[in-house]
Structures are given as structure tokens and as C-alpha cells.
């Protein structure tokens, strides 16, 4: 699998030509089967993971039955606990942010109507990243009738408003559904939207964000509108009946409208400019659909423009982290004289990792200010070593 590492700064550079949007947090659940939520990889911030209310310490039985299975996070908890996971985020005090949950489908057993299955996501005003319940705005699906889920939106605090309880979805949903919680701190409003299988975009409604009385002193002059300082994922009641599941394909936070036209250069439409897109460009040379530089063709110039213009990094940066360093050199060396894509050290439009690729890497080696540049002799020695291996 190609590396999907783009620092927030590089992501911003990559999107400058289209908008100022950026994906801030991204959980794709392509982890190994059996991975629990707290260990699921964050493609944008690898060290920022979901935490439980104990600050990351294990809670016996809590969501133990819910893990990654074949590319989705499958909720299958067999208890009636109110389980939560929290994610620390950069505080959203202005502008617009979207919390997106791509759900692959679900099947709920409503035979025991005392167990009202409940899944939801919220922006919290709490700033700890591992606990809290001061809701700024939330969206959630809750079992409402033996045949229906209610999709609702709510906010808490002075002057806040909840959305009309009029949107219902079936308890068996075989098609994917995109759920979006939009937080607009400029207008101090929120909105819940959803889209079934790429169809019409539907709004549950728009509500007001609440205001807290700072210190509960009754003085409106020091009241503060709630912000989006962390994210909470709630999973309530029992999803453990035979055949019951709730599959989440992806959860991410972005400043880009998730329903807008695709990101320029994102050829696999996954919302990120990554090495998969480079490999798709190289595999489709000559196809105008992969044209980056505007000449109605896809060639080596488009590869250069994608890397240096869209992402703002260098030829030779195999993991797109903004540095051409020993990590990139290692990727090239491990695939030398073999076939590989960009992440494997192939930095031109052919299929073989060879001395041409080493030369391209060497021409930009040491661009990072954090890693000392090795001597030219060291690179020359590596080149001779690789050449010897090729000729062996």
C-alpha cells in the first residue's frame, strides 16, 4: 500500500491551487483485521488517535467486540454500555469545519426495543481529547421504531437549537451513507447532512450553537460561544445480536465541503493527494484526464508539476513528507533494479527503479533543514553499490 503521509503544511500547499481546504484528521480503517478503535491509524496525524475516557488506559470489555474487519470499523458491541471515544483536534474557533462519517452500511436487530442502538459524532467544547460531554453540536442515529433509525442533530447551551426530528432511515441499510456534521463558527450555526450511495444531498436542518455563561454569573458580557475543541464518537447499547452490524468505512475532519467537486490531482477520489495518485498518473500517460499542466496530455511534465506544484515537495520524496532524506534513499535501495511505484523509489515515468531514479533523488538530497546533507562521496558509494548489485 502506498504511503499516505502529508504534513498539514504540505497539505495546505497542495490545495492552494484549488482552495484553502485541508483534511485535518483521517481514519480510513484499512488497518489489519482485529484492530481496535484506539489503535486505528490516523493518515494525517499518526500520533493523534482515539482515546477513551480513562485517557487511553484499557477499559475491560469496552468496545472489545468492535474492531476493523476487511477495511471497515465494524461496531458489534455485545453490551448495553454507553461507550465513547474522544479525539483531540486543533480548536475550531472560526471558519467552517466538517466532521464526516462514511458508513458502508448497517443491519440492526430491533426485536429487543429496550436496547435503542445509538451511534453518533459530536464537536465538544471540552479541550482534553479524552473525556468531556459539553456538546457544541452533534449528529446521531438512534433506534426510533422497530423499523426505523432517527437521524437527529442537537446542540446544548444558551440560545442553542436542536433540529426537527423528521429524518428516518431503515434499520437495514445495504448502501453506503455519508453523514456530515457542519460546524460554522462564523455564523455560530451547525448543520447535519447526509447522502445515500452518491445520490441527492439532504439536509436535516440548520441549528444555532449554544452560548455558555462564563462562570454562571448571569453577565452576558462575558458569555462565550462554544467551539469545536475535540470530537466525540458515541456508541451506545447492544449491537451484538446475530447478523447485526454497523460498518464505518471512514471518519475524517476537513475544512473542505465533502460534497464539492473532487480535489484536483486526486485521481482516486479519496480526498488526499498521495502516492497512489502519482502511480495512477504514470499508469495513464497520454490520457488528458490526468493532465496537470494544462497541455491536454499526461506526461513526465505532469508528474513534475503534480509533485512540485500541487504538493510542493521535491522529486525524490518517496513518502511525500517534504524531505528528501535517508528514508527516501532506503525506499529506493530496497527496490533497486526492481519494479515499484513512487513510494518504492521510482521517480520517473518508467517501471524500473534504477540509476536514473537515484540521480533524481541525489539532485534533491538534503533539501530538509532537519537532516544534515551527506557527502557526495557517500551517495556515489551507494550508486556504485547498487550498480554492482544490478550487474551481479
C-alpha positions as CSV (number, residue, x, y, z in Angstrom):
1,X,0.0,0.0,0.0
2,X,1.4,3.4,-0.9
3,X,2.4,5.8,1.9
4,X,-0.2,8.4,2.7
5,X,1.7,10.9,4.8
6,X,1.2,14.6,4.1
7,X,2.0,17.1,6.8
8,X,-0.6,19.8,7.5
9,X,1.7,22.4,5.9
10,X,2.2,20.3,2.8
11,X,-1.5,19.6,2.6
12,X,-2.2,23.3,2.7
13,X,0.3,23.9,-0.1
14,X,-1.2,21.1,-2.1
15,X,-4.6,22.6,-2.0
16,X,-3.6,26.2,-2.6
17,X,-4.4,26.0,-6.4
18,X,-8.0,24.9,-5.7
19,X,-9.0,26.2,-2.3
20,X,-7.6,26.8,1.2
21,X,-9.2,23.5,2.4
22,X,-7.3,20.7,4.1
23,X,-8.1,17.3,5.7
24,X,-7.1,17.7,9.4
25,X,-7.7,14.2,10.7
26,X,-8.4,11.0,8.8
27,X,-9.2,7.4,9.9
28,X,-9.6,5.1,6.9
29,X,-9.8,1.7,8.8
30,X,-7.5,-0.1,6.4
31,X,-5.7,-1.5,9.4
32,X,-5.2,-5.2,10.0
33,X,-8.3,-7.2,10.9
34,X,-8.9,-7.1,14.7
35,X,-7.5,-3.6,15.2
36,X,-9.4,-1.8,18.0
37,X,-10.6,1.8,17.5
38,X,-7.9,3.2,19.8
39,X,-5.2,1.7,17.6
40,X,-6.7,2.6,14.2
41,X,-4.3,4.6,12.1
42,X,-4.7,8.3,11.5
43,X,-3.5,9.0,8.0
44,X,-2.8,12.7,8.6
45,X,-1.6,12.8,12.3
46,X,-0.2,9.4,13.1
47,X,0.2,10.1,16.8
48,X,-3.3,11.5,17.3
49,X,-5.6,8.6,18.0
50,X,-9.0,7.9,19.5
51,X,-8.8,7.9,23.3
52,X,-11.2,6.5,25.8
53,X,-12.4,8.3,29.0
54,X,-9.6,6.8,31.0
55,X,-7.0,8.7,28.9
56,X,-6.1,5.7,26.8
57,X,-5.9,3.1,29.5
58,X,-7.9,-0.1,28.6
59,X,-11.4,-0.4,29.9
60,X,-12.3,-4.1,30.2
61,X,-15.0,-5.1,27.8
62,X,-15.5,-1.6,26.4
63,X,-15.9,-1.9,22.6
64,X,-13.8,-5.1,22.7
65,X,-16.1,-6.7,20.2
66,X,-15.8,-3.8,17.8
67,X,-12.7,-3.9,15.5
68,X,-11.5,-3.3,12.0
69,X,-12.8,-6.0,9.6
70,X,-11.9,-6.1,5.9
71,X,-11.4,-2.3,5.6
72,X,-14.3,-1.1,7.8
73,X,-14.6,-0.5,11.5
74,X,-17.4,-2.9,12.5
75,X,-19.5,-1.9,15.5
76,X,-20.6,-5.2,17.1
77,X,-20.5,-4.5,20.8
78,X,-22.4,-7.0,22.9
79,X,-23.3,-5.0,25.9
80,X,-25.5,-2.1,27.0
81,X,-22.7,0.3,27.9
82,X,-22.6,3.9,26.8
83,X,-19.2,3.8,25.1
84,X,-17.3,6.9,23.9
85,X,-14.0,7.7,22.2
86,X,-12.5,11.1,22.0
87,X,-10.2,12.8,19.6
88,X,-8.1,15.9,20.2
89,X,-8.2,18.4,17.4
90,X,-7.0,21.9,16.7
91,X,-9.5,24.2,18.2
92,X,-12.2,25.4,15.8
93,X,-12.9,29.0,16.9
94,X,-13.7,30.5,13.4
95,X,-14.4,29.4,9.9
96,X,-16.2,26.2,8.8
97,X,-15.3,22.6,9.5
98,X,-16.9,19.3,8.5
99,X,-16.9,16.1,10.6
100,X,-17.6,13.3,8.1
101,X,-18.6,9.7,8.7
102,X,-18.7,7.4,5.7
103,X,-20.8,4.4,6.7
104,X,-20.6,1.4,4.5
105,X,-24.0,0.0,5.7
106,X,-25.7,-1.5,8.7
107,X,-28.1,-4.1,9.9
108,X,-29.8,-3.7,13.3
109,X,-31.9,-6.2,15.2
110,X,-34.8,-4.2,16.7
111,X,-36.5,-7.2,18.3
112,X,-35.4,-6.0,21.8
113,X,-36.7,-2.5,21.7
114,X,-35.3,-1.8,25.2
115,X,-31.9,-1.7,23.5
116,X,-32.0,1.5,21.5
117,X,-28.9,1.2,19.4
118,X,-27.3,4.6,19.1
119,X,-24.3,5.9,17.1
120,X,-23.2,9.5,16.8
121,X,-20.4,12.0,16.4
122,X,-20.1,15.4,18.1
123,X,-17.9,18.5,18.4
124,X,-17.2,19.2,22.0
125,X,-16.3,22.4,23.8
126,X,-14.1,20.3,26.0
127,X,-10.4,20.6,25.2
128,X,-8.9,17.4,26.8
129,X,-9.2,15.0,23.9
130,X,-10.0,12.0,26.1
131,X,-13.2,13.0,28.0
132,X,-16.0,15.5,28.3
133,X,-19.6,15.9,27.3
134,X,-20.0,19.6,26.8
135,X,-21.6,19.3,23.3
136,X,-21.2,22.1,20.8
137,X,-23.1,20.3,18.1
138,X,-23.8,16.6,17.4
139,X,-25.4,14.2,14.9
140,X,-26.5,10.8,15.8
141,X,-28.6,7.8,14.6
142,X,-30.8,6.3,17.3
143,X,-33.3,3.4,17.0
144,X,-36.7,5.1,17.0
145,X,-39.2,2.5,15.9
146,X,-38.8,-1.3,15.3
147,X,-38.1,-0.5,11.6
148,X,-36.5,3.0,11.7
149,X,-33.5,4.9,12.8
150,X,-33.9,8.6,13.6
151,X,-31.1,10.9,12.3
152,X,-31.0,13.9,14.6
153,X,-28.9,16.9,15.3
154,X,-28.7,18.8,18.5
155,X,-26.7,21.4,20.4
156,X,-26.5,22.4,24.0
157,X,-26.1,25.7,25.8
158,X,-27.9,29.0,26.0
159,X,-29.6,30.0,22.7
160,X,-28.9,26.7,21.1
161,X,-31.4,24.8,19.0
162,X,-32.0,21.2,18.0
163,X,-33.0,20.1,14.5
164,X,-36.5,18.8,13.6
165,X,-36.9,15.1,14.4
166,X,-38.2,14.2,10.9
167,X,-35.5,12.3,9.1
168,X,-35.8,8.5,9.3
169,X,-33.6,5.7,7.8
170,X,-34.2,2.0,7.7
171,X,-32.7,-0.4,10.2
172,X,-31.2,-2.4,7.3
173,X,-29.1,-0.2,5.0
174,X,-27.1,-2.1,2.4
175,X,-25.9,1.0,0.5
176,X,-23.2,3.5,1.8
177,X,-24.3,6.6,3.5
178,X,-22.2,9.8,4.1
179,X,-23.1,11.7,7.3
180,X,-21.8,15.2,7.7
181,X,-21.8,17.5,10.8
182,X,-21.0,21.0,9.6
183,X,-19.8,23.5,12.2
184,X,-19.9,27.1,11.1
185,X,-18.3,29.3,13.8
186,X,-18.5,32.4,11.7
187,X,-22.3,32.2,11.7
188,X,-22.4,30.3,15.0
189,X,-24.5,27.6,13.4
190,X,-24.4,23.9,12.6
191,X,-26.0,21.6,10.0
192,X,-26.5,17.8,9.6
193,X,-26.4,16.5,6.1
194,X,-26.4,13.0,4.5
195,X,-26.1,11.3,1.1
196,X,-27.1,7.8,0.3
197,X,-24.9,6.0,-2.3
198,X,-23.7,9.2,-4.0
199,X,-27.3,10.4,-4.6
200,X,-29.1,13.6,-3.5
201,X,-27.6,15.6,-0.7
202,X,-30.1,16.0,2.1
203,X,-30.1,18.5,5.0
204,X,-31.7,17.6,8.3
205,X,-31.7,21.3,9.1
206,X,-29.6,24.2,10.5
207,X,-29.4,25.0,14.2
208,X,-27.7,27.5,16.5
209,X,-24.6,26.8,18.5
210,X,-25.0,27.4,22.3
211,X,-23.5,30.1,24.5
212,X,-22.1,29.3,27.9
213,X,-22.4,31.8,30.8
214,X,-18.8,32.2,31.8
215,X,-18.8,31.5,35.5
216,X,-22.6,31.3,35.6
217,X,-22.6,34.9,36.9
218,X,-25.5,36.0,34.7
219,X,-23.4,38.7,33.0
220,X,-24.0,38.4,29.2
221,X,-20.9,40.5,28.5
222,X,-18.6,37.5,29.3
223,X,-20.6,34.8,27.7
224,X,-18.7,32.6,25.2
225,X,-20.0,30.7,22.2
226,X,-19.0,27.1,22.3
227,X,-16.2,26.0,19.9
228,X,-15.1,22.7,18.3
229,X,-12.2,21.8,20.6
230,X,-12.4,18.0,20.4
231,X,-14.5,15.3,18.8
232,X,-16.5,12.6,20.5
233,X,-17.7,9.3,18.9
234,X,-20.6,7.7,20.9
235,X,-21.6,4.1,20.6
236,X,-24.5,3.2,22.9
237,X,-26.3,-0.1,23.7
238,X,-26.1,-3.5,22.2
239,X,-25.1,-4.3,18.6
240,X,-24.2,-7.9,19.3
241,X,-27.2,-9.9,18.0
242,X,-26.7,-12.5,15.4
243,X,-26.3,-10.8,12.0
244,X,-26.2,-7.3,13.5
245,X,-23.5,-4.8,12.5
246,X,-22.8,-1.2,11.8
247,X,-19.8,-0.7,9.4
248,X,-17.9,2.6,9.3
249,X,-15.7,3.0,6.3
250,X,-14.0,6.3,7.2
251,X,-14.2,9.2,9.7
252,X,-12.4,12.4,8.9
253,X,-12.3,16.1,9.7
254,X,-11.9,18.6,7.0
255,X,-12.3,22.3,6.1
256,X,-13.4,21.3,2.6
257,X,-17.0,20.7,1.7
258,X,-17.1,16.9,1.3
259,X,-19.9,17.1,-1.3
260,X,-18.0,19.5,-3.5
261,X,-16.2,18.6,-6.7
262,X,-13.1,16.4,-6.3
263,X,-9.7,17.7,-5.3
264,X,-7.5,18.5,-8.4
265,X,-4.9,15.8,-8.8
266,X,-6.7,13.3,-6.5
267,X,-7.2,10.7,-9.2
268,X,-8.6,8.0,-6.9
269,X,-11.1,10.5,-5.3
270,X,-10.1,9.6,-1.7
271,X,-9.7,13.2,-0.6
272,X,-5.9,13.1,-0.3
273,X,-3.0,13.8,-2.7
274,X,-0.9,10.8,-2.1
275,X,1.5,8.3,-3.8
276,X,-1.5,6.3,-5.2
277,X,-2.4,9.3,-7.3
278,X,1.2,9.5,-8.7
279,X,1.1,5.9,-9.7
280,X,-2.3,6.4,-11.4
281,X,-0.9,9.3,-13.4
282,X,2.1,7.3,-14.5
283,X,-0.2,4.3,-15.4
284,X,-2.3,6.6,-17.6
285,X,0.3,8.6,-19.6
286,X,-1.3,10.2,-22.6
287,X,-4.8,10.4,-21.1
288,X,-6.0,14.1,-20.9
289,X,-8.0,13.2,-17.8
290,X,-4.6,13.0,-16.0
291,X,-3.3,16.3,-17.3
292,X,-1.9,18.6,-14.6
293,X,0.0,21.3,-16.5
294,X,-2.9,22.2,-18.9
295,X,-1.4,21.0,-22.2
296,X,-4.2,18.4,-22.7
297,X,-1.8,15.5,-22.3
298,X,-0.4,13.4,-19.4
299,X,3.4,13.0,-19.5
300,X,6.6,13.5,-17.4
301,X,5.9,17.2,-17.1
302,X,2.6,16.5,-15.4
303,X,4.4,14.2,-12.9
304,X,6.8,17.0,-12.1
305,X,4.0,19.5,-11.7
306,X,2.0,17.2,-9.5
307,X,4.9,16.7,-7.1
308,X,6.5,20.2,-7.1
309,X,3.4,22.3,-7.8
310,X,0.4,20.6,-6.2
311,X,2.1,19.1,-3.2
312,X,5.0,21.5,-3.1
313,X,7.7,18.9,-2.4
314,X,10.6,17.5,-4.4
315,X,11.3,14.8,-6.9
316,X,12.8,12.0,-4.8
317,X,10.5,12.5,-1.8
318,X,9.1,8.9,-1.8
319,X,6.8,9.4,1.2
320,X,5.7,13.0,0.4
321,X,6.7,14.3,3.8
322,X,8.5,17.3,2.4
323,X,12.0,16.0,2.8
324,X,14.4,14.1,0.6
325,X,16.3,12.1,3.1
326,X,17.6,8.7,4.2
327,X,14.1,7.3,4.4
328,X,13.6,8.0,0.7
329,X,17.1,6.6,-0.1
330,X,16.2,3.4,1.8
331,X,13.0,3.0,-0.1
332,X,14.9,3.3,-3.4
333,X,17.7,1.0,-2.3
334,X,15.2,-1.7,-1.2
335,X,13.6,-1.8,-4.7
336,X,16.7,-1.1,-6.8
337,X,16.7,-2.9,-10.1
338,X,13.1,-4.0,-9.5
339,X,9.7,-2.7,-10.3
340,X,8.0,-0.2,-8.0
341,X,5.9,2.9,-7.8
342,X,6.7,6.3,-6.4
343,X,6.7,5.1,-2.8
344,X,9.2,2.4,-3.7
345,X,11.7,4.9,-5.2
346,X,10.6,5.1,-8.9
347,X,10.7,8.8,-9.5
348,X,10.1,9.0,-13.3
349,X,7.6,7.5,-15.7
350,X,9.1,4.1,-16.3
351,X,8.6,1.0,-14.3
352,X,12.1,0.2,-13.0
353,X,14.0,1.6,-10.0
354,X,17.4,2.3,-11.4
355,X,20.3,4.8,-11.5
356,X,18.1,7.4,-13.2
357,X,15.9,7.4,-10.1
358,X,19.0,7.6,-7.8
359,X,20.2,10.6,-9.8
360,X,16.9,12.3,-9.4
361,X,16.9,11.7,-5.7
362,X,20.6,12.8,-5.4
363,X,19.8,16.1,-7.1
364,X,17.4,17.0,-4.3
365,X,19.0,15.1,-1.4
366,X,19.5,17.2,1.7
367,X,16.6,19.6,1.0
368,X,15.4,19.2,4.6
369,X,16.7,21.6,7.2
370,X,16.4,18.9,9.9
371,X,18.7,16.3,8.5
372,X,22.3,17.0,7.6
373,X,23.2,16.5,3.9
374,X,25.6,13.5,3.5
375,X,28.7,13.9,1.4
376,X,28.6,13.4,-2.3
377,X,31.1,10.6,-1.8
378,X,28.5,8.7,0.3
379,X,25.9,9.0,-2.4
380,X,28.5,8.0,-5.0
381,X,29.3,4.9,-2.9
382,X,25.7,4.0,-2.8
383,X,25.4,4.3,-6.5
384,X,28.4,2.0,-7.1
385,X,26.9,-0.5,-4.6
386,X,23.6,-0.5,-6.4
387,X,25.3,-0.8,-9.8
388,X,27.3,-3.8,-8.5
389,X,24.1,-5.4,-7.3
390,X,22.4,-4.8,-10.6
391,X,25.3,-6.3,-12.6
392,X,25.7,-9.3,-10.3
